[in-house]
Amino acid sequence: MPQNSVELPTPDALGPLSLLVVEDDPDTRSNLIDILEMDGYRVQAAETFGQALREARWDEYFAIVLDRKLPDGNSENFLPQLRQLAPQASIVIVTGYEDLTGAIAALRNGASDYLIKPVDADTLRSRLRQLAEKRQAELALKVANARMLQAERLAAIGQMMTGLVHESRNALQRGEACLEMLSLNLQGQPDSLDLVARVQKAQKKLHGLFEEVRNYAAPIKLERTDHDLRDVLEETWENLVWSRQGRNVSFNLPKSGTSPRCSVDANRLEQVFRNIFENSLAACADPARIDITWKPTKLNGRPAWQLSLADNGPGMSPEQRQKIFEPFYTTKPTGTGLGMAISKRIIDEHDGTIAVNEMKTEGTEILITLPAA
């Protein structure tokens, strides 16, 4: 495939795409469900529009297959409400020959396509595949635009922080020199020397904050090579030996099976793992446990590996799960709150994903998905 081409993912590569079928005829409804489920779609069905209103999960559907004539009305009456309930979904009208004029009217009111009864399976598959590809292309464009905007914002922050760090470094160095001279003049005055030490500690913390913000905003340049992620995880854990000294902590990797191999910048990925491990060590009481598992999966139509990094800590509140990757958000008494924000940027640059498993009820589980080597 040429490098500048885009591989549009299939429904099963993305995970099941959801759609809604609203059809009152039992045989037609059953046939539609069978065809769509065989193609890997997740299908919800309703006999009437009223039933759909009561039971539908509108934010999940990429398409809605709607019979033009239902016991409680025609599709033309439902379309304005559907466009509000599921603005992201494409609507396909199913109609009989005598309803063709009405189907055309439905297209004018916002429907994406229409099919003539009896519905031909291949035609249905083709139309839905086109709609799925269109939806994914729109999402890809939206993500690309968001990344471009984020890059522009980070570049502006980075430029500002570079100047700020330069000027603050000069001022902090002058302040440090003055504090050193002051401490010499205060020998024998322990209370005053303690105050000087506190000021010096605050200055070092401020300088570290400036440097961390600058590093967050700086462009991330990856040096990617194929790595066994088991090796990267083990090395990261070994390098944290001083952080866990005196702790009762178990670190568990799969005993057997295929290890995930991915094309990554090992140093950057170690930074991600270190942030996650340090958060777990800070949150977990002894005996603490960190469990690592992995499994093959698909990411944007490509083979990938999903890593699970789970601990036995107290878990996260809904607010913490929502804000964990936001810059400067932290629940620790010390720290800048940039660790997980930087981790997300690193994983994004690897064309991967990082998220908190919201289904886990005990402890915290971070899920990282990376394209396979």
QUIBELKA-V24444 format. One record per run of one state. SS is the DSSP state (H for helix, E for strand, C for the rest). FROM is the first residue (numbers start at 0). TO is the last residue. Records with the same first field share a line. If there is no record, write none. Layout:
SS: FROM-TO ; FROM-TO
This chain:
C: 0-16 ; 22-24 ; 38-40 ; 46-47 ; 55-56 ; 67-67 ; 70-71 ; 85-88 ; 95-95 ; 108-111 ; 116-119 ; 185-188 ; 217-223 ; 239-247 ; 252-259 ; 264-264 ; 283-286 ; 299-300 ; 311-316 ; 323-337 ; 349-351 ; 356-363 ; 372-372
E: 17-21 ; 41-45 ; 60-66 ; 68-69 ; 72-73 ; 89-94 ; 112-115 ; 224-227 ; 248-251 ; 260-263 ; 287-298 ; 301-310 ; 352-355 ; 364-371
H: 25-37 ; 48-54 ; 57-59 ; 74-84 ; 96-107 ; 120-184 ; 189-216 ; 228-238 ; 265-282 ; 317-322 ; 338-348
